[in-house]
Amino acid sequence: MTQLAGIAAQFTELMLAVLLAPLLTGWVNQCRAWLQNRSAPGLLQPYRNLNKLFRKEVVLAHNASPLFRIAPYLIFGSLALAAAIVPTLDIDLPLNAAADAIALVGLLALARLFVALAGMDVGTAFGSLGARREMMVGFLAEPALLMVLFTASLISGSTSLSSIVHTLAHKQFVIYPSMAFAGVAFTMVSLAENARIPVDNPATHLELTMIHEAMVLEYSGRHLAMIEWAASLKLFVYSCMGLALFLPFGVAESGDWPGIVLALPALLLKLAIGGAALALIEIMSAKMRIFRTPEFLGTAFLLAVLAMLVHVLLGG
Amino acid sequence: MLAHYGPQLINLFAAILLLLAFAMLSQRRILSLINLYAAQGFVLCLTTTLVAALTGQHHLYGSALLTLVLKVIFLPWILHRLIRKLNVKWDVETLINIPATMLVGIVLVVLAFNLALPISQLSGTVTRSTLGIALASVLLSFLMMITRSKAIPQVIGFLAMENGLFFAATGAVYGMPMVVELGIGLDVLIAALILGMFLFQIRERFDSLDTRHLERLKEH
């Protein structure tokens, strides 16, 4: 019975992530447009884009390999799996026994690997340029993300995201100074990983400054739709990971169905605030030179290391 | 409620103070540097108020007020006016590149924690665990003074170092006597004013605020 309930909760959470991810992207775009004094596109615009792209015909380059065609599905699949690991509504997730925070970072790396391979596959200049830049950002961001997760793991004594959320949300409320450092580091990493403004501009049309967009220039039709959906999903995964680590309140205990019903509006509220904060950060900062990125992410890594140090030295 | 969360909040503020010290270390722009200094003063003021509320040491309210007026409002205002008058808008030059500086900073933090550990074990205050952080922010400000080549960031480093010392005093022994605190506050104020004059003199003499010019003793 509990097994069944767990599987149901897991499935609900996965569907919720997949369906809500474009909405979060739409909300961030809307907030950004408001802050820039532009008239905002509708909240449902990402869904309309996806719908349009799914109907369009796929144009493939002559020299595209099979990898180019299956990559969008692999990327989407690994990000959907990553979304299923992060506890959003309730902490009793069967997948959590199989995959912990380190596996989550691995899944994100797998998605990045296929984006980069697909970018290089057709052999255009921009594709391989984007892929190289993406790998540069990735190899710097990954250790910082791992350090942030390790800080939370040190606090809870486990690398499983469920027990991290359980320790932070359901035990007695304690203020962890180390999480202040980890929070700043995590914000920096997620800005870089989600192709957001100080590192990359998701709305850019200037090829020389692109990172993410340059890799997917060759995609069209349903492949592009899958990739864009996966990008939204990635933003969703990072937002939920941030919420799970730094604002885990409202996530239900295992088997607590009324709690799960209450957890949904709490999650939506937290995501709305988080999305608005992301738009605000993007408005306030200017895009930096690509060669400043190592310094930016190096700072994030050092802050994450400092978070672990503060945890060990302050003793909590 | 306050008795339970108070010490935790102090630890949090201490961590934010350390975070701000690192932000100052990595900052390239003078304007942001001044704003960070003001923010550090504000966190210091909050911490002092909290310690005062927790321990019932009423003179600490006075020093919190002093911090607010002097370090959050007055000194940043002087610094803003100074850079407007000196017309300095350049990015801050560093002698070592910033990631290396941050690495040295982390080593300093570990060192400071190790140094403070035996002292804080002797101390019986609620804030004893923050002593390491206070020492670390003093050392980080030192580092900032050493690694910057222009005069204004060095002045800000000096002022930030005083913030760290003040925090150490609050953390280790619930603050110094009021007379000493007033004296130090005035000292810092006067130092900022004199250093301001000094900056004008340096610029007049060398047409630049780079303190490396001062290394030469003779004129050529």
Interface residues (C-beta under 8 A of the other chain):
Chain A: V174 I175 P177 S178 A180 F181 V184 P294 E295 G298 T299 L302 L303 V305 L306 L309 V310 L313 L314 G315 G316
Chain B: Y5 Q8 L9 N11 L12 A14 A15 I16 L18 L19 F22 S26 I98 P99 M102 L103 G105 I106 V109 V110 F113 S129 G132 I133
